[in-house]
């Protein structure tokens, strides 16, 4: 059985614990890289990660995205939305559908 993990700064992710998700607060980029590697090679089918933290782990995330599991989904943190999450979803849709289906006027 797969689990769901949430990584990011404590203030951004603590609410996910109430939903039964495994939360992993991190503040140091080195610790975050090690933890991400551990989670992505383990029992987690989905890893939610704050957009700010994802910027520091871009290379590691791209390596994992080549595999069907785990799915890495970017979420905004308390510092706000950087647009990186929506960009990631758009890219995934383009790959799956073969075309951009999100129109920006």
C-alpha positions, 0 to 999 in steps of 0.5 A: 500500500502506497502512502502520501507525503508532504514536504516543505516548511512547517507552517505550510504543511502542518495542516496536511497531518490532520488529513492523515498525510505524512508530513516532513518539515524541512528547512535545510536544502541538504536535508531536503535533498536527502529526504526527497531521495529517501521518500521517492525511493520508498512507499510513497506514491504521491509527494506534495512539495512546496513550490519554494522547496521545489526550486531547491530540488529541481534536479532531483524532482526532474529525475523522479518525474521520469518514473510513474511513481511517485507523482510529485505535485507542487503546492503553494506555501505560506509565502504565496504562489510562485506559479511553478505548480501550475507550470508543472501541471501544464507541462504534464498535460501537454505531455499526456495530451500532446497539446496545450489545453490551458489557454491564457488570454 
